Amino acid sequence: MQRAVIAVIVINAITIGMETSSSLMDQVGWLSHAVDRLALTIFTVELAVHL
């Protein structure tokens, strides 16, 4: 479980880094936002499980 969460953190960091490029965001911005929402959902579920 811990490795999966670390993988989500790394993927989320990559998508945040992608947001610094306006040309990249014009091409795949919708995908970046979708991955960001998915990561947020996973982090929220993880927090709820730990509580």
Secondary structure, DSSP 8 states (H G I E B T S, - for coil): -HHHHHHHHHHHHHHHHHTT-HHHHHHHHHHHHHHHHHHHHHHHHHHHHH-
